[in-house]
């Protein structure tokens, strides 16, 4: 009887992995598995390769991503490819190359760019359109790729690299994980269209080539260049002040997980100071101030922790195993004066206790057993899980912290950020992203909205270190009540408007514009574990440098982030649109469009969505658990199982 049940479960699981056949518009907002075999003569996987060329100078990275599309079929196609990006990327340019001809893309209001693209598509012109679906998810559409065409689309972005505990980290995301779409929350047909993207099965190699090349000019000697995600080859210059890094070939999962690079600089690595750029119309500055070192102290107020842990289908396998290891590290580091509770969530949620319990050895061991006994499965309903957690009664006399542990594979990031902000009170929210290609926009956004700190745990081996780092961060913030004062430095449009408490050992960053010649001083103050902290930066010593031109993009990107990245409503649409158009930046309201003004075909074309590889370590349950509704295969299996069980019972009675 158990064998029959096991066979039935396997059959039912297999039916869940079929491509959804529902034509209901609401049901299409969910990923699916690619069905092998396509239309005869139609190229089904037109992306040939994607390559990132990264140049790091000081604290600024400039990245050129080249995507090559080709058509090996007999029919003209229109390709669409969804791909990830850094959450801090300021995308400022795009080019399309067809043969020897290069077309420079223009930035336009999103709807106008889309209209121009669709018109070029109908007219038989080759065109490319770059749109932002999330700050870390972009869509590239290329119209009218003729048979035997090779088309290169090149996009340019810059980002700021800020060291934490003396270590710089570059993250180049390589795959967008499947997003769970909750039917209980509203969605945008435009911004959420990317969630309906096909995936190859877990373990299948990507259908396209990939590559990453990084060059670093740190200005001082480089140390400890390594990658926790990939095998790399590093070539240092003779003076060790620059290096060239490439991927080692042969790793089967190299294109299915984020590329992460770490490096350190000699000595202090980064000093407090000011970078300036004098533009034709505006001048920009970037101030970086290194906070004081964290003092060791045991005089910490008792804390109440609520751990909110994702156990949905996409966490099946190594992500859930890693989450359990992380939870053991977090729970066993609690002090006897602390209290805690654990909430496990998927399609529904369950609590370890109705209210927080003291962190005794017995309670901690019992909570670990509660966590260890949980398997992965179901959807990712983070929003109601947060609501439940934030309504829990607070333990008097404690400082509360919420800790969210998830891979972040959901489509409702803005609603989550709103929920965190609306119920924050006097609590902080920390977020742990678990996996090789987590949704960093959600992880970083939750921490930003909750005035906490984000962590990303790539694998089980790094879970204990992450737990120890969390403990040190939360017990003693580096700097609180941070404020900036300008004396004789004519600054305006300063970002951020409010500087949150500093938990990690990383510089405080202030962007802005200034008038005239740099002069006067900038003073940063705050409270540290050693008392009042004051540091001054001499603005007159910062000579404007043409090499800092990226500061205009970085300032505008910071401003756009403050206005729209972490908010559900579009009340700042006009301001974000104006910034995108003025500074030539991709936003959710502006897009890049390039059109070759030549009619290349009059025979029509076929739309093709480029399928994505499943992120490394993520199982097919990331798609199979999305509960598309009963498929025809499901009903057939149920009938067969019923017939087998009925026959079994009849034979038993006859015997």
C-alpha positions in Angstrom: 0.0 0.0 0.0 2.9 2.4 0.8 4.4 1.7 -2.6 1.2 2.7 -4.3 1.0 5.9 -2.3 4.6 6.7 -3.2 4.0 6.1 -6.9 0.9 8.3 -6.7 2.9 11.1 -5.1 5.6 10.9 -7.7 3.1 10.9 -10.5 1.3 13.9 -9.0 4.6 15.8 -8.6 5.5 15.1 -12.2 2.2 16.5 -13.4 2.8 19.7 -11.5 5.9 20.3 -13.6 4.1 20.5 -16.9 3.8 23.8 -18.7 0.7 25.6 -17.6 -2.1 25.4 -20.1 -4.5 27.9 -18.5 -5.5 30.8 -20.7 -6.7 32.8 -17.7 -4.7 36.1 -17.8 -4.1 36.0 -14.0 -2.7 32.5 -14.2 0.0 33.5 -16.7 1.9 35.5 -14.1 3.9 32.5 -13.0 6.9 30.6 -14.4 6.7 27.3 -16.2 9.0 24.6 -17.6 10.0 24.7 -21.2 8.5 22.0 -23.3 11.2 20.5 -25.6 10.8 20.8 -29.3 9.6 24.0 -31.0 8.0 25.0 -34.2 9.9 23.7 -37.2 12.3 26.3 -38.6 12.0 28.6 -35.5 15.0 29.2 -33.3 13.8 28.5 -29.8 16.9 29.7 -27.8 18.2 32.7 -29.6 20.6 34.0 -27.0 24.1 32.7 -28.0 26.1 34.3 -25.2 26.3 36.9 -22.5 29.6 38.4 -21.2 30.4 41.1 -18.6 33.5 43.2 -18.8 34.1 44.9 -15.4 36.6 47.7 -14.8 37.1 48.8 -11.2 38.9 52.0 -10.4 39.0 52.9 -6.8 35.5 52.5 -5.4 33.7 52.7 -8.8 32.9 49.8 -11.1 32.1 50.4 -14.8 30.5 47.4 -16.4 29.8 46.5 -20.1 27.5 43.6 -20.7 27.3 42.2 -24.2 24.5 39.9 -25.2 24.8 38.1 -28.6 21.6 36.9 -30.3 21.6 34.6 -33.3 19.0 32.9 -35.5 19.9 29.4 -36.7 16.3 28.8 -37.9 14.6 29.6 -41.2 12.0 32.1 -39.7 12.5 35.7 -38.6 12.1 35.9 -34.8 11.6 38.4 -32.1 13.6 37.4 -28.9 12.9 38.4 -25.3 15.4 37.7 -22.6 14.8 38.4 -18.8 18.1 38.8 -16.9 19.3 40.0 -13.5 21.3 43.1 -12.6 23.0 44.5 -9.6 20.6 46.3 -7.2 22.8 49.4 -7.3 23.4 49.5 -11.1 23.0 52.9 -12.8 22.4 51.8 -16.4 23.4 54.8 -18.6 23.8 53.4 -22.1 22.9 50.8 -24.7 24.1 50.0 -28.2 23.0 47.5 -30.9 25.4 46.2 -33.5 24.2 44.5 -36.7 27.1 43.5 -38.8 29.4 46.5 -39.0 26.6 49.0 -38.2 26.2 50.3 -34.6 23.0 52.0 -33.4 23.2 54.1 -30.2 20.1 53.7 -28.1 18.1 56.6 -26.9 16.4 57.0 -23.5 12.7 57.6 -23.7 9.6 57.5 -21.5 8.7 53.8 -21.1 5.4 53.7 -22.9 6.8 55.8 -25.8 9.8 53.5 -26.2 7.5 50.5 -26.2 5.3 52.0 -28.9 8.3 52.8 -31.0 9.6 49.3 -30.6 6.3 47.7 -31.6 6.0 49.9 -34.6 9.5 49.0 -35.8 8.7 45.3 -35.2 5.5 45.5 -37.4 7.4 47.4 -40.1 10.1 44.7 -40.3 12.9 46.8 -38.8 15.4 45.4 -36.4 15.1 47.0 -33.0 16.1 46.5 -29.4 14.3 47.6 -26.2 15.7 47.5 -22.6 13.1 47.8 -19.8 13.4 47.7 -16.0 10.9 45.3 -14.3 12.6 45.5 -10.9 15.7 47.4 -9.9 17.5 44.1 -10.3 15.5 42.5 -13.1 15.7 43.8 -16.7 14.0 42.6 -20.0 15.8 42.8 -23.3 13.6 42.5 -26.5 15.1 42.3 -29.9 12.8 42.5 -32.9 13.3 41.0 -36.4 16.3 38.8 -36.1 16.6 37.4 -39.6 17.8 33.9 -40.3 21.6 33.7 -39.9 21.7 37.0 -38.1 24.2 37.7 -35.3 23.2 40.8 -33.3 25.1 42.2 -30.3 23.4 44.3 -27.8 25.7 46.1 -25.4 24.6 47.8 -22.2 26.6 50.0 -19.9 26.2 50.5 -16.1 28.2 51.8 -13.2 28.0 51.1 -9.5 29.6 52.1 -6.2 31.6 49.4 -4.3 31.7 50.0 -0.6 33.9 47.8 1.6 32.4 46.0 4.7 34.9 45.0 7.4 37.7 46.0 5.0 36.5 43.7 2.2 35.1 44.9 -1.2 32.5 42.8 -2.8 31.5 42.8 -6.5 28.3 40.9 -7.4 27.4 40.1 -11.0 24.1 38.3 -11.0 23.7 35.7 -13.7 20.1 34.3 -13.5 16.7 35.4 -12.3 15.1 32.9 -10.0 11.5 31.9 -10.5 9.0 34.3 -8.8 6.1 33.1 -6.8 3.0 35.3 -7.6 0.5 35.6 -4.8 -3.1 35.8 -6.0 -4.0 37.7 -2.8 -2.1 40.9 -3.7 -2.4 43.2 -6.7 0.0 43.1 -9.6 1.1 45.2 -12.5 0.7 43.5 -15.9 3.6 45.6 -17.2 6.1 45.3 -14.4 5.2 41.7 -13.5 5.2 40.3 -17.0 8.8 38.9 -16.4 7.4 36.4 -13.8 5.9 34.5 -16.7 9.3 33.2 -18.0 10.2 29.6 -19.0 12.7 27.6 -17.1 14.8 24.6 -18.0 14.8 21.8 -15.4 17.1 21.8 -12.4 20.6 20.6 -13.3 20.3 21.3 -17.0 23.2 23.4 -18.4 22.4 26.9 -19.7 21.7 27.0 -23.5 24.0 30.0 -23.9 27.6 30.8 -23.2 28.6 33.1 -20.4 31.8 34.9 -19.3 33.0 37.5 -16.8 36.3 39.4 -16.9 37.3 41.8 -14.1 40.1 44.3 -13.9 40.9 46.1 -10.6 43.0 49.2 -10.2 42.8 49.7 -6.4 45.3 52.5 -6.1 47.2 50.5 -3.5 48.3 46.9 -3.0 45.6 44.3 -3.5 45.2 41.4 -1.0 43.0 38.3 -0.7 41.4 38.4 -4.2 39.0 35.4 -4.2 35.5 34.2 -5.2 33.3 32.3 -2.8 31.0 31.4 -5.8 33.3 30.5 -8.7 36.7 29.1 -9.6 38.8 32.0 -10.9 42.2 32.7 -12.4 43.9 35.9 -11.1 46.9 37.6 -12.7 48.5 40.4 -10.6 50.6 43.2 -11.8 54.2 43.3 -10.6 53.4 45.9 -7.9 50.2 44.1 -6.9 48.2 47.4 -7.3 46.1 46.0 -10.1 44.8 42.6 -11.1 42.9 40.8 -13.9 40.4 38.1 -13.0 38.7 35.6 -15.3 36.5 32.5 -14.7 38.1 29.1 -14.9 36.4 27.0 -17.5 34.7 23.7 -17.0 32.4 24.4 -14.0 28.9 23.0 -15.0 27.0 25.5 -12.7 29.1 28.6 -13.4 26.3 30.3 -15.4 23.6 29.3 -13.0 24.6 31.4 -9.9 25.7 34.9 -9.0 29.3 35.7 -9.6 30.8 37.1 -6.3 34.3 38.6 -6.1 36.0 39.7 -2.9 39.2 41.7 -2.5 41.0 43.7 0.1 43.4 46.7 0.0 46.6 47.1 1.9 46.5 49.1 5.2 43.2 50.7 6.1 42.0 50.1 2.5 39.9 53.3 2.4 40.3 56.6 4.0 37.7 59.2 4.8 37.6 61.7 2.0 35.8 63.5 -0.8 35.5 62.8 -4.5 34.3 65.6 -6.8 33.4 66.1 -10.4 32.8 69.4 -12.2 30.3 69.0 -15.0 29.2 71.4 -17.7 26.0 72.4 -15.8 26.3 70.7 -12.4 29.0 69.6 -10.0 28.8 66.4 -8.0 30.5 65.1 -4.8 30.8 61.8 -3.0 31.9 61.8 0.7 33.0 58.6 2.4 33.7 58.5 6.1 35.0 55.4 7.9 33.2 55.0 11.2 35.0 54.1 14.4 35.9 50.5 15.2 33.3 48.5 17.0 34.1 48.1 20.8 33.7 44.8 22.5 31.0 45.0 25.2 28.6 42.7 27.1 26.5 45.6 28.4 23.7 45.1 25.9 19.9 45.4 26.6 18.0 42.1 26.4 16.6 41.4 23.0 13.5 39.7 21.6 14.0 38.0 18.2 11.3 36.8 15.9 12.7 34.5 13.2 10.6 34.3 10.0 11.8 31.3 7.9 10.9 30.5 4.4 10.1 26.7 3.9 8.4 27.0 0.4 9.1 24.7 -2.5 12.0 26.8 -3.9 13.8 26.3 -0.6 13.9 22.5 -1.2 17.3 20.9 -1.0 20.4 22.9 -0.1 18.7 26.3 0.5 16.5 24.7 3.3 19.5 22.7 4.6 21.5 26.0 4.7 18.6 27.8 6.5 18.5 25.1 9.1 22.3 25.4 9.7 21.9 29.2 9.9 19.0 28.9 12.4 21.1 26.6 14.6 23.9 29.2 14.6 21.5 32.1 15.4 19.5 30.3 18.1 22.6 28.9 20.0 24.1 32.4 20.1 21.2 33.8 22.0 21.8 34.9 25.6 19.8 33.6 28.6 18.3 37.1 29.0 17.0 37.1 25.4 13.6 35.9 24.2 12.6 34.5 20.8 10.0 32.9 18.6 10.2 31.1 15.2 7.6 31.3 12.4 7.9 28.9 9.4 6.0 29.9 6.3 5.1 28.6 2.8 1.6 28.7 1.5 0.6 29.0 5.2 2.5 29.7 8.4 3.0 28.0 11.7 4.5 29.3 15.0 6.9 27.6 17.4 5.1 29.3 20.2 2.1 31.7 20.6 4.4 34.3 22.1 8.2 34.7 22.6 9.9 32.3 25.0 13.1 32.7 27.0 16.3 31.5 25.4 16.9 28.6 27.7 18.8 25.6 26.5 15.6 23.5 26.5 13.7 26.1 24.5 16.5 26.5 22.0 16.9 22.7 21.5 13.1 22.3 21.1 13.0 25.1 18.5 15.8 23.5 16.5 13.9 20.2 16.5 10.8 22.2 15.3 12.9 23.6 12.5 14.7 20.4 11.6 11.4 18.5 11.2 10.2 20.8 8.5 10.3 19.9 4.8 10.0 22.3 1.9 6.9 22.7 -0.2 4.1 25.1 -1.2 4.0 28.8 -2.3 5.9 31.7 -0.8 3.3 33.8 1.1 5.7 36.1 2.8 3.3 39.0 3.2 0.8 37.3 5.5 3.7 35.7 7.4 5.1 39.2 8.1 1.7 40.4 9.2 1.4 37.5 11.7 4.9 38.1 13.1 4.5 41.8 13.5 1.2 41.3 15.5 2.9 39.1 18.1 2.9 40.7 21.6 6.3 42.3 22.4 8.2 41.2 25.5 8.4 44.2 27.9 11.9 45.5 28.6 13.5 44.1 25.4 14.6 45.5 22.1 12.9 43.6 19.3 14.4 42.4 16.0 12.7 40.6 13.2 14.9 38.3 11.2 13.6 37.2 7.7 15.3 34.1 6.1 14.3 33.4 2.5 15.6 33.1 -1.1 13.3 36.0 -2.0 11.6 34.4 -5.0 8.4 36.4 -4.8 6.9 39.1 -7.0 5.5 41.4 -4.3 8.6 43.2 -3.1 7.0 46.7 -2.8 4.1 45.5 -0.7 6.6 43.7 1.6 8.6 46.9 2.0 5.4 48.8 2.8 4.4 46.2 5.4 7.8 46.4 7.1 7.8 50.3 7.2 4.2 50.5 8.4 4.7 48.1 11.4 8.3 48.9 12.2 7.8 50.8 15.5 11.0 50.5 17.6 12.1 47.2 16.0 14.8 46.6 13.4 14.4 44.1 10.5 17.3 42.0 9.3 17.2 39.8 6.2 19.2 36.7 5.3 19.1 35.7 1.6 19.8 31.9 1.2 21.0 30.5 -2.1 23.3 31.0 -5.1 21.1 33.5 -6.9 18.9 35.1 -4.3 16.5 38.1 -5.0 18.9 40.7 -3.6 16.3 43.5 -4.2 14.0 41.9 -1.7 16.7 41.1 0.8 18.3 44.5 0.7 15.0 46.3 0.5 13.6 44.5 3.6 16.7 45.5 5.6 16.5 49.1 4.3 12.8 49.5 5.1 13.4 47.9 8.5 16.6 49.9 9.3 18.5 46.7 9.7 21.2 44.9 7.7 21.1 42.4 4.8 23.1 39.2 4.6 23.5 36.7 1.8 24.5 33.1 2.6 25.7 31.4 -0.6 26.0 27.9 0.9 25.9 25.9 4.1 29.6 26.4 4.8 29.1 30.2 5.2 26.1 29.9 7.5 28.0 29.9 10.8 30.1 32.9 9.9 26.9 34.8 8.9 25.3 34.0 12.2 28.3 35.2 14.1 28.4 38.4 12.1 24.7 39.0 12.8 25.3 38.7 16.5 28.2 41.2 16.5 26.1 43.7 14.4 23.0 43.6 16.5 24.7 43.6 19.9 26.6 46.8 19.3 25.8 49.2 16.4 28.9 50.9 15.1 27.3 54.4 14.9 23.9 55.8 15.8 22.3 59.2 15.5 24.4 60.1 12.5 24.3 63.7 11.2 26.1 65.7 8.5 26.8 69.4 8.7 28.2 71.6 5.9 30.4 74.6 6.8 31.5 76.8 3.8 30.7 74.0 1.4 27.8 75.0 -0.8 26.1 71.7 -1.2 22.5 70.8 -2.2 20.4 67.8 -3.3 22.2 65.7 -0.6 21.5 62.0 -0.5 20.4 60.3 1.7 18.2 62.8 3.6 18.4 60.7 6.8 21.4 58.5 7.6 20.3 55.3 9.4 22.2 53.6 12.2 25.4 52.0 11.1 25.5 48.3 12.0 28.3 47.0 9.7 31.9 48.2 9.7 31.6 50.2 6.4 31.9 53.8 5.4 29.1 56.3 5.7 28.2 57.4 2.1 26.9 60.9 1.2 26.1 62.0 -2.3 25.3 65.5 -3.5 25.8 68.4 -5.7 27.7 71.6 -5.0 28.1 75.1 -6.3 31.3 77.0 -7.1 34.7 75.7 -6.0 35.0 73.1 -3.2 35.7 74.9 0.0 35.0 74.7 3.7 34.5 71.5 5.8 32.0 68.7 6.0 31.4 67.4 9.6 29.9 64.0 10.4 28.8 63.2 13.9 27.3 60.3 15.7 27.3 58.1 18.9 29.6 55.1 19.1 30.2 52.5 21.8 33.1 54.8 22.9 31.1 57.9 23.1 30.5 60.9 20.7 32.2 60.5 17.3 33.2 63.5 15.2 35.2 63.7 12.0 35.8 66.5 9.6 36.6 66.4 5.9 38.4 69.3 4.2 36.4 70.0 1.1 39.1 72.4 -0.3 41.5 69.5 -0.6 39.2 67.7 -3.1 40.3 68.8 -6.5 37.6 68.1 -9.2 38.6 65.1 -11.4 37.3 64.3 -14.8 37.8 60.7 -14.0 34.9 60.9 -11.5 32.3 61.6 -14.2 30.3 58.5 -13.0 29.4 60.5 -9.9 26.5 62.2 -11.9 25.0 58.7 -12.7 25.6 57.5 -9.1 24.0 60.5 -7.5 20.9 60.2 -9.8 20.7 56.5 -9.2 20.8 57.1 -5.4 18.0 59.7 -5.8 15.9 57.4 -7.9 16.4 54.6 -5.3 15.1 56.9 -2.5 12.1 57.9 -4.6 10.9 54.6 -6.1 13.0 51.4 -5.5 11.3 50.5 -2.2 7.9 51.9 -2.6 4.6 50.4 -3.8 2.9 53.5 -5.1 4.1 55.6 -8.0 3.4 59.0 -6.4 7.0 60.1 -7.4 6.6 58.9 -11.0 7.1 62.4 -12.5 10.3 63.0 -10.5 11.8 59.6 -11.4 10.8 60.0 -15.0 12.5 63.5 -15.1 15.7 62.1 -13.5 15.8 59.2 -15.9 15.5 61.4 -19.0 17.9 64.1 -17.7 20.7 61.7 -16.6 20.1 59.1 -19.4 19.3 56.4 -16.9 17.1 53.3 -17.1 14.2 53.4 -14.5 10.9 51.7 -14.3 9.5 54.7 -16.2 12.2 55.1 -18.8 13.6 52.6 -21.3 16.4 52.4 -23.9 15.3 52.0 -27.5 17.5 51.4 -30.6 16.1 51.0 -34.1 17.8 50.3 -37.4 15.9 52.5 -39.8 15.9 49.9 -42.6 13.0 47.5 -43.4 14.7 44.2 -43.3 11.7 41.8 -43.8 8.1 41.9 -44.9 7.4 38.2 -44.2 6.4 38.7 -40.5 8.1 37.3 -37.5 7.6 34.9 -34.6 7.9 35.8 -30.8 10.3 33.7 -28.8 11.0 33.9 -25.0 14.5 32.9 -24.1 14.2 30.2 -21.4 16.2 30.7 -18.2 18.3 28.1 -16.4 17.2 27.1 -12.9 19.5 28.7 -10.3 22.1 26.3 -9.0 20.9 24.4 -5.9 17.2 25.3 -6.6 15.0 22.3 -7.3 12.1 22.0 -9.8 9.8 22.5 -6.8 10.5 26.3 -7.3 8.1 26.0 -10.2 6.2 22.9 -9.4 5.1 24.4 -6.0 3.4 27.4 -7.6 0.1 25.6 -7.6 -1.1 26.4 -11.1 -4.3 24.4 -10.6 -5.2 20.9 -11.8 -3.8 19.9 -15.1 -5.3 17.3 -17.4 -2.4 15.0 -16.4 -3.4 15.5 -12.7 -6.9 14.2 -13.4 -5.7 11.2 -15.3 -3.3 10.3 -12.6 -6.0 10.6 -10.0 -8.3 8.3 -11.9 -5.6 5.7 -12.4 -4.6 5.8 -8.7 -8.3 5.5 -7.7 -8.7 2.5 -10.0 -5.5 0.8 -8.7 -6.6 1.3 -5.1 -10.1 0.1 -5.7 -8.7 -3.0 -7.4 -6.4 -3.6 -4.5 -9.3 -3.4 -2.0 -11.5 -5.8 -4.1 -8.7 -8.3 -4.3 -8.2 -8.2 -0.5 -11.9 -8.7 0.1 -12.0 -11.6 -2.4 -9.1 -13.2 -0.6 
